Amino acid sequence: MKNKNLFLFLLLLIVSAIVFIMPLLIKGDSLTPKSQLAAIISSERFINADELADKLINKDPSIVLVDLRTNAEFEQYHIPTAINIPFDSLLDDENKAFLNQDKVSIVLYSNDYLIADQAWFLCNSLKYKNLIVLKDGLKGFYNTILNPVLPEEKMDQVDFERYNFRKAAGIYFGVPYNTAPEKAVIKTVEKPTLKKVVPVKKVKVEVEEGGC
Amino acid sequence: MKEINISKLITSILVLAIVIVGVFGLLKIDFSSENYKKLPADIHSQLLKKEYLVNVEELNINDSITAYIFVDLRSKFDFEKEHFNNAINIFAPTILEKEHLSLFKKIEKDGKTIILYSTSPQKTISTWYVLTKLGIENLKILNANITFENNSFMVTTVENEALPISIADFIKKSSEVKVEPKEIIIPKLNPKKVITVKKEKIEIEEGGC
């Protein structure tokens, strides 16, 4: 009787332990599709070009840029301070240690944001933290910061201030500022002298008097 | 006798505690939700093959329904404005609903390709990712931007991950551009003739009384 009770007790103990641990054993990454879909739909993972430029100019130490393009594209041009981790080798062991951390925010970018978004999904599935995607990628960065469009005259003062910021940021990121000359040339032109006007006295025509 | 009662009491408490832990564990399992069947590494290698995109030009409209089914991930409002013929509307945030998942599985069972589309491939990729990870195969993304302008349904094939210009060349050309200095013309004024007027001395009459 005593042994039977002990057996039942142990059985119950084992079953309970298995049931308790089961959710953790179901899959390596415990993110559920529902929670991941909610994170994907949310736009919190994006940073726009203006915000990024501001952080980089102010040398924000909490930001690290990761360029996901190929090595050749990276060599041609990359946003200053970015490091290159091509998308092909994203999940390599050597990159895991760099991407899987919680000290800084990692901004992922590619030419557009299709690949950067894919990289975000993969890293999010692996439960990597503090990952951000540059909205519209390098294309957006070029259109916004490196080659901004001059606002129309009727536009708001805020738009002009934003344009000035973008133009200045462009210089910081390597675009030379050449829209104004270094020194204006001052030319003096002699004013034409006015002709002297000599008034001519009109001679009154005298009508002869008398006569018939 | 007393010792037996105490041991019975301890045993009952322990059993009760174990049952509570077991029930708690069971409650933690979400039996209603689907679980991922693919690992991130599997998806990564699938993405690298770049076979998940399909251009409009590659599709034969006559094969619609028999070979593939369009799934419109936009809102019902946008879907009702205009959509591809025979397309099904499943709003992206609702893809994990049971009826939608079973529909995806049914289409897959029938051996048809599911072509997902939204306003752009960027908007569609997240849905593709979640469904692929759930183990649904035969999924493709329509490589096009969908807009509704002037009462017409516009489908434009896009070139993903392509820059409109080489940024390095743009910077190089910008530094080569020489801006001529502006000319500021200032008219030189002729000096005004100054005619000095001699002041006549007022002579005080002499004499008087």
Boltz contact constraints between the chains, C-beta under 6 A:
constraints:
  - contact:
      token1: [A, 12]
      token2: [B, 18]
      max_distance: 6.0
  - contact:
      token1: [A, 13]
      token2: [B, 18]
      max_distance: 6.0
  - contact:
      token1: [A, 16]
      token2: [B, 18]
      max_distance: 6.0
  - contact:
      token1: [A, 16]
      token2: [B, 21]
      max_distance: 6.0
  - contact:
      token1: [A, 16]
      token2: [B, 22]
      max_distance: 6.0
  - contact:
      token1: [A, 19]
      token2: [B, 22]
      max_distance: 6.0
  - contact:
      token1: [A, 19]
      token2: [B, 25]
      max_distance: 6.0
  - contact:
      token1: [A, 19]
      token2: [B, 26]
      max_distance: 6.0
  - contact:
      token1: [A, 20]
      token2: [B, 21]
      max_distance: 6.0
  - contact:
      token1: [A, 20]
      token2: [B, 25]
      max_distance: 6.0
  - contact:
      token1: [A, 23]
      token2: [B, 28]
      max_distance: 6.0
  - contact:
      token1: [A, 23]
      token2: [B, 29]
      max_distance: 6.0
  - contact:
      token1: [A, 27]
      token2: [B, 36]
      max_distance: 6.0
  - contact:
      token1: [A, 32]
      token2: [B, 33]
      max_distance: 6.0
  - contact:
      token1: [A, 33]
      token2: [B, 34]
      max_distance: 6.0
  - contact:
      token1: [A, 33]
      token2: [B, 96]
      max_distance: 6.0
  - contact:
      token1: [A, 33]
      token2: [B, 130]
      max_distance: 6.0
  - contact:
      token1: [A, 34]
      token2: [B, 33]
      max_distance: 6.0
  - contact:
      token1: [A, 34]
      token2: [B, 96]
      max_distance: 6.0
  - contact:
      token1: [A, 37]
      token2: [B, 96]
      max_distance: 6.0
  - contact:
      token1: [A, 37]
      token2: [B, 130]
      max_distance: 6.0
  - contact:
      token1: [A, 40]
      token2: [B, 126]
      max_distance: 6.0
  - contact:
      token1: [A, 41]
      token2: [B, 93]
      max_distance: 6.0
  - contact:
      token1: [A, 76]
      token2: [B, 168]
      max_distance: 6.0
  - contact:
      token1: [A, 77]
      token2: [B, 167]
      max_distance: 6.0
  - contact:
      token1: [A, 77]
      token2: [B, 168]
      max_distance: 6.0
  - contact:
      token1: [A, 91]
      token2: [B, 41]
      max_distance: 6.0
  - contact:
      token1: [A, 91]
      token2: [B, 44]
      max_distance: 6.0
  - contact:
      token1: [A, 111]
      token2: [B, 161]
      max_distance: 6.0
  - contact:
      token1: [A, 111]
      token2: [B, 163]
      max_distance: 6.0
  - contact:
      token1: [A, 112]
      token2: [B, 160]
      max_distance: 6.0
  - contact:
      token1: [A, 112]
      token2: [B, 161]
      max_distance: 6.0
  - contact:
      token1: [A, 114]
      token2: [B, 122]
      max_distance: 6.0
  - contact:
      token1: [A, 114]
      token2: [B, 160]
      max_distance: 6.0
  - contact:
      token1: [A, 114]
      token2: [B, 161]
      max_distance: 6.0
  - contact:
      token1: [A, 115]
      token2: [B, 161]
      max_distance: 6.0
  - contact:
      token1: [A, 117]
      token2: [B, 125]
      max_distance: 6.0
  - contact:
      token1: [A, 118]
      token2: [B, 47]
      max_distance: 6.0
  - contact:
      token1: [A, 121]
      token2: [B, 129]
      max_distance: 6.0
  - contact:
      token1: [A, 122]
      token2: [B, 40]
      max_distance: 6.0
  - contact:
      token1: [A, 122]
      token2: [B, 44]
      max_distance: 6.0
  - contact:
      token1: [A, 125]
      token2: [B, 40]
      max_distance: 6.0
  - contact:
      token1: [A, 126]
      token2: [B, 40]
      max_distance: 6.0
  - contact:
      token1: [A, 139]
      token2: [B, 163]
      max_distance: 6.0
  - contact:
      token1: [A, 142]
      token2: [B, 167]
      max_distance: 6.0
  - contact:
      token1: [A, 174]
      token2: [B, 171]
      max_distance: 6.0
  - contact:
      token1: [A, 175]
      token2: [B, 171]
      max_distance: 6.0
  - contact:
      token1: [A, 175]
      token2: [B, 174]
      max_distance: 6.0
  - contact:
      token1: [A, 176]
      token2: [B, 174]
      max_distance: 6.0
  - contact:
      token1: [A, 176]
      token2: [B, 175]
      max_distance: 6.0
  - contact:
      token1: [A, 178]
      token2: [B, 177]
      max_distance: 6.0
  - contact:
      token1: [A, 178]
      token2: [B, 179]
      max_distance: 6.0
  - contact:
      token1: [A, 181]
      token2: [B, 179]
      max_distance: 6.0
  - contact:
      token1: [A, 181]
      token2: [B, 181]
      max_distance: 6.0
  - contact:
      token1: [A, 181]
      token2: [B, 182]
      max_distance: 6.0
  - contact:
      token1: [A, 183]
      token2: [B, 181]
      max_distance: 6.0
  - contact:
      token1: [A, 184]
      token2: [B, 181]
      max_distance: 6.0
  - contact:
      token1: [A, 184]
      token2: [B, 182]
      max_distance: 6.0
  - contact:
      token1: [A, 184]
      token2: [B, 184]
      max_distance: 6.0
  - contact:
      token1: [A, 185]
      token2: [B, 181]
      max_distance: 6.0
  - contact:
      token1: [A, 185]
      token2: [B, 183]
      max_distance: 6.0
  - contact:
      token1: [A, 186]
      token2: [B, 184]
      max_distance: 6.0
  - contact:
      token1: [A, 187]
      token2: [B, 183]
      max_distance: 6.0
  - contact:
      token1: [A, 187]
      token2: [B, 185]
      max_distance: 6.0
  - contact:
      token1: [A, 188]
      token2: [B, 186]
      max_distance: 6.0
  - contact:
      token1: [A, 188]
      token2: [B, 188]
      max_distance: 6.0
  - contact:
      token1: [A, 189]
      token2: [B, 185]
      max_distance: 6.0
  - contact:
      token1: [A, 189]
      token2: [B, 187]
      max_distance: 6.0
  - contact:
      token1: [A, 190]
      token2: [B, 188]
      max_distance: 6.0
  - contact:
      token1: [A, 191]
      token2: [B, 187]
      max_distance: 6.0
  - contact:
      token1: [A, 191]
      token2: [B, 189]
      max_distance: 6.0
  - contact:
      token1: [A, 191]
      token2: [B, 190]
      max_distance: 6.0
